[in-house]
Amino acid sequence: MYNSFIFVKVKLYSLNVVKLKNLMLIKTQHFVIFLTFLFCISCQQKDTKLREIHGKEIAMVDSIPEVDSIKTFITPYRDHIKEILDTPLAYAPKTMQKTDGELNSSIGNFIADLTFEISNPVFEKRTGNNIDFVLLNHGGIRAIISQGEVSRRTAYQVMPFENRVLILELSGEKVIELLSYLAKSKTAHPISKQLELHLNDRGEIAHASIAQKPIDVSKSYFVATSDFLANGGDHMDFFKNPINTTDIEYLLRNEIIDYFMKTDTLKASVDQRFIQIK
């Protein structure tokens, strides 16, 4: 009787120990799940947005004292850059500007013609084809070329943008759209001398030719332009969706510099390439 009681008591104690272990195991699992949940929340990327920006203008005036250490560090670099930019490369016997003609200008003709001259050998070597003509935009020319010595700085002033030269293959129909755009805009957009466009007294196209030949709508033409215009800049939508595009990896500004370097005296004038007969 006594032994049986002890057995029962021991058995009950064993059951309580098992229940206690199970309860501790459940609590431990819950605690681990809770920690995992907190860790996942803390690892989530927060959606941060810029709400406002504060700033103030600090005018660079003579009253701000120079820092000698900074001036000493910068001066050699500044002098070196100035030397590179201002070294004379060629000579302009007269000032070239984009307002000295009605539908074509001396500086526009000059830049369009040099773009053809520099770009065509590169394009021909890569593709076996030749550029038919060049079209750039009047607004892309940002300075005059003054009479006297010209330098790299001159090129940066005239063409400050990082525009690349692209050659687009256009259908004959697209070229007709291009000519209609020029006739309608009546702006001295730079075109190379290979293209001739004459308007009558009503502003309609009276004569158009490429390399002294009439436009053939059944063939395609290779037109050199800037990447800005190729993407529809200045509403030149006829450049969109060309047959082919060739990037000759040449900046317009670098072409101007290279032309300066190989030319002693610059020549440019207003001519008859784009005129209106009155």
Secondary structure per residue as TSV (DSSP state, phi and psi in degrees):
chain	resnum	aa	ss	phi	psi
A	1	M	-	360.0	-49.9
A	2	Y	H	-63.1	-42.5
A	3	N	H	-64.8	-37.8
A	4	S	H	-63.1	-41.3
A	5	F	H	-61.9	-42.3
A	6	I	H	-62.7	-40.2
A	7	F	H	-63.0	-43.9
A	8	V	H	-64.2	-42.6
A	9	K	H	-64.2	-41.9
A	10	V	H	-65.7	-38.7
A	11	K	H	-65.4	-41.8
A	12	L	H	-64.4	-39.7
A	13	Y	H	-63.1	-41.1
A	14	S	H	-63.6	-39.9
A	15	L	H	-65.7	-39.3
A	16	N	H	-65.1	-38.5
A	17	V	H	-62.9	-42.7
A	18	V	H	-63.0	-43.8
A	19	K	H	-63.0	-40.3
A	20	L	H	-63.6	-41.4
A	21	K	H	-63.7	-42.7
A	22	N	H	-63.4	-41.5
A	23	L	H	-63.9	-41.3
A	24	M	H	-65.9	-36.9
A	25	L	H	-65.1	-42.1
A	26	I	H	-63.8	-43.8
A	27	K	H	-64.5	-39.0
A	28	T	H	-63.2	-41.6
A	29	Q	H	-63.0	-42.5
A	30	H	H	-63.2	-39.1
A	31	F	H	-66.7	-41.1
A	32	V	H	-63.9	-43.0
A	33	I	H	-61.2	-41.5
A	34	F	H	-63.5	-44.1
A	35	L	H	-63.6	-40.8
A	36	T	H	-61.7	-41.3
A	37	F	H	-61.7	-44.8
A	38	L	H	-63.6	-39.8
A	39	F	H	-63.6	-42.1
A	40	C	H	-64.4	-40.7
A	41	I	H	-64.2	-42.4
A	42	S	H	-68.1	-24.3
A	43	C	H	-87.6	-8.5
A	44	Q	S	-66.6	139.5
A	45	Q	-	-75.9	125.9
A	46	K	-	-77.1	141.6
A	47	D	-	-84.0	95.6
A	48	T	-	-101.7	134.3
A	49	K	-	-130.0	143.0
A	50	L	-	-73.5	122.4
A	51	R	-	-94.7	-42.4
A	52	E	-	-160.7	159.2
A	53	I	-	-126.8	133.9
A	54	H	-	-113.9	139.9
A	55	G	-	-160.5	170.7
A	56	K	-	-146.6	152.3
A	57	E	-	-85.5	129.7
A	58	I	-	-115.1	106.8
A	59	A	-	-72.7	135.7
A	60	M	-	-89.9	100.0
A	61	V	-	-123.9	167.4
A	62	D	T	-65.6	-18.7
A	63	S	T	-73.0	-16.0
A	64	I	S	-80.9	118.8
A	65	P	-	-69.4	145.9
A	66	E	-	-73.9	148.2
A	67	V	-	-98.1	113.8
A	68	D	H	-56.8	-40.3
A	69	S	H	-65.7	-38.1
A	70	I	H	-70.5	-43.2
A	71	K	H	-60.7	-42.3
A	72	T	H	-63.1	-37.7
A	73	F	H	-71.3	-41.1
A	74	I	H	-80.5	-35.1
A	75	T	H	-51.5	-47.9
A	76	P	H	-59.7	-40.2
A	77	Y	H	-67.4	-43.4
A	78	R	H	-62.5	-43.2
A	79	D	H	-65.7	-37.2
A	80	H	H	-67.1	-44.3
A	81	I	H	-64.4	-42.1
A	82	K	H	-61.4	-40.9
A	83	E	H	-62.8	-43.6
A	84	I	H	-64.8	-44.5
A	85	L	H	-70.2	-34.0
A	86	D	H	-102.2	1.0
A	87	T	S	-65.8	125.0
A	88	P	-	-61.6	135.6
A	89	L	-	-113.9	-31.7
A	90	A	E	-157.4	-177.3
A	91	Y	E	-131.7	133.0
A	92	A	E	-104.3	114.2
A	93	P	S	-70.0	-18.9
A	94	K	S	-149.3	159.7
A	95	T	-	-70.0	136.3
A	96	M	B	-112.4	131.5
A	97	Q	-	-145.9	167.8
A	98	K	T	-96.3	10.2
A	99	T	T	-117.1	12.9
A	100	D	S	-93.4	6.5
A	101	G	S	-145.3	163.6
A	102	E	S	-80.7	-58.2
A	103	L	S	-112.3	-7.9
A	104	N	-	-145.1	153.7
A	105	S	-	-131.4	162.5
A	106	S	H	-63.8	-45.8
A	107	I	H	-73.2	-33.6
A	108	G	H	-66.1	-44.6
A	109	N	H	-62.7	-40.5
A	110	F	H	-61.9	-48.4
A	111	I	H	-69.7	-40.4
A	112	A	H	-64.3	-42.4
A	113	D	H	-68.2	-40.0
A	114	L	H	-69.7	-32.2
A	115	T	H	-62.3	-42.0
A	116	F	H	-63.1	-47.6
A	117	E	H	-63.8	-38.6
A	118	I	H	-81.9	-37.5
A	119	S	H	-77.5	-37.3
A	120	N	H	-60.8	-44.8
A	121	P	H	-60.0	-37.4
A	122	V	H	-66.2	-46.1
A	123	F	H	-63.7	-42.9
A	124	E	H	-64.2	-40.3
A	125	K	H	-65.4	-34.8
A	126	R	H	-84.1	-32.0
A	127	T	H	-120.4	-18.6
A	128	G	S	81.5	3.2
A	129	N	-	-109.2	167.9
A	130	N	-	-118.4	146.9
A	131	I	-	-70.9	138.4
A	132	D	-	-86.7	-41.4
A	133	F	E	-165.9	172.1
A	134	V	E	-118.2	139.5
A	135	L	B	-134.1	121.9
A	136	L	-	-119.0	-172.4
A	137	N	-	-117.0	142.9
A	138	H	G	-57.6	-42.4
A	139	G	G	-71.0	-15.5
A	140	G	G	-74.5	-16.1
A	141	I	-	-88.0	115.8
A	142	R	-	-108.5	4.4
A	143	A	S	-161.3	164.1
A	144	I	-	-85.4	166.1
A	145	I	B	-107.5	108.6
A	146	S	-	-75.9	153.9
A	147	Q	S	-59.9	136.2
A	148	G	E	121.5	-160.4
A	149	E	E	-70.7	141.7
A	150	V	E	-118.3	153.4
A	151	S	-	-143.4	-176.0
A	152	R	H	-61.0	-35.0
A	153	R	H	-61.2	-37.4
A	154	T	H	-58.0	-45.3
A	155	A	H	-62.8	-41.0
A	156	Y	H	-65.9	-33.9
A	157	Q	H	-71.7	-41.1
A	158	V	H	-70.8	-41.4
A	159	M	-	-131.1	78.1
A	160	P	-	-77.8	-9.1
A	161	F	S	-89.6	159.5
A	162	E	-	-91.5	43.1
A	163	N	-	-76.1	134.7
A	164	R	E	-96.7	156.5
A	165	V	E	-88.5	125.7
A	166	L	E	-119.2	145.6
A	167	I	E	-112.1	118.5
A	168	L	E	-106.5	133.7
A	169	E	E	-89.9	115.1
A	170	L	E	-112.1	146.4
A	171	S	E	-70.8	163.2
A	172	G	H	-58.9	-37.2
A	173	E	H	-63.2	-39.3
A	174	K	H	-65.9	-36.2
A	175	V	H	-65.4	-38.5
A	176	I	H	-61.5	-40.6
A	177	E	H	-61.1	-40.0
A	178	L	H	-60.7	-45.8
A	179	L	H	-65.1	-40.0
A	180	S	H	-64.0	-36.9
A	181	Y	H	-62.3	-46.3
A	182	L	H	-63.0	-41.9
A	183	A	H	-64.7	-38.6
A	184	K	H	-74.4	-40.4
A	185	S	H	-73.3	-30.3
A	186	K	-	48.4	47.3
A	187	T	-	-121.7	145.7
A	188	A	-	-78.2	59.9
A	189	H	-	-65.9	131.3
A	190	P	-	-61.8	123.9
A	191	I	B	-126.7	145.7
A	192	S	-	-77.1	163.8
A	193	K	T	-67.8	-12.2
A	194	Q	T	-67.6	-24.9
A	195	L	E	-100.1	128.8
A	196	E	E	-119.7	132.6
A	197	L	E	-140.0	117.1
A	198	H	E	-118.5	132.2
A	199	L	E	-106.3	149.2
A	200	N	-	-83.7	-175.3
A	201	D	T	-68.7	-12.4
A	202	R	T	-95.8	1.2
A	203	G	S	83.5	12.9
A	204	E	-	-93.4	155.1
A	205	I	E	-69.5	118.4
A	206	A	E	-101.1	-29.6
A	207	H	E	-152.7	136.1
A	208	A	E	-146.8	133.2
A	209	S	E	-151.7	155.1
A	210	I	E	-124.7	121.6
A	211	A	T	54.6	40.1
A	212	Q	T	65.2	22.3
A	213	K	E	-122.8	144.5
A	214	P	E	-60.8	154.9
A	215	I	-	-68.7	129.3
A	216	D	-	-106.0	108.5
A	217	V	T	-69.2	-13.7
A	218	S	T	-86.1	-8.4
A	219	K	S	-115.1	170.5
A	220	S	E	-107.9	158.7
A	221	Y	E	-130.5	147.5
A	222	F	E	-100.5	116.5
A	223	V	E	-116.3	124.5
A	224	A	E	-88.7	134.0
A	225	T	E	-152.9	-172.4
A	226	S	E	-96.3	158.8
A	227	D	H	-63.5	-28.0
A	228	F	H	-62.2	-47.9
A	229	L	H	-72.6	-33.6
A	230	A	H	-60.9	-26.7
A	231	N	T	-93.1	14.5
A	232	G	T	94.2	11.2
A	233	G	G	-60.5	151.2
A	234	D	G	57.0	26.8
A	235	H	G	60.0	27.9
A	236	M	-	-84.7	68.9
A	237	D	G	-69.1	-17.0
A	238	F	G	-65.1	-17.0
A	239	F	G	-79.9	-14.4
A	240	K	S	-73.0	147.3
A	241	N	S	54.3	55.2
A	242	P	-	-71.9	168.5
A	243	I	S	-65.9	-44.5
A	244	N	E	-147.9	155.1
A	245	T	E	-129.9	132.3
A	246	T	E	-122.7	121.1
A	247	D	E	-96.2	112.3
A	248	I	E	-86.5	5.6
A	249	E	E	57.1	51.5
A	250	Y	E	-138.1	125.1
A	251	L	E	-77.8	142.7
A	252	L	H	-56.2	-42.5
A	253	R	H	-62.7	-40.2
A	254	N	H	-66.9	-31.8
A	255	E	H	-65.7	-39.8
A	256	I	H	-62.0	-45.2
A	257	I	H	-61.6	-46.0
A	258	D	H	-63.3	-35.1
A	259	Y	H	-68.1	-41.9
A	260	F	H	-56.1	-42.3
A	261	M	H	-68.7	-26.2
A	262	K	H	-103.4	1.9
A	263	T	-	-123.1	128.9
A	264	D	S	-77.3	-50.9
A	265	T	B	-124.9	125.5
A	266	L	-	-80.8	138.1
A	267	K	-	-125.8	130.2
A	268	A	-	-161.4	149.3
A	269	S	-	-160.3	164.2
A	270	V	-	-77.5	135.0
A	271	D	-	-136.5	-153.5
A	272	Q	S	-104.1	13.2
A	273	R	S	-65.5	-36.8
A	274	F	E	-138.7	106.4
A	275	I	E	-140.9	165.1
A	276	Q	E	-118.6	125.9
A	277	I	-	-82.4	123.8
A	278	K	-	-118.2	360.0
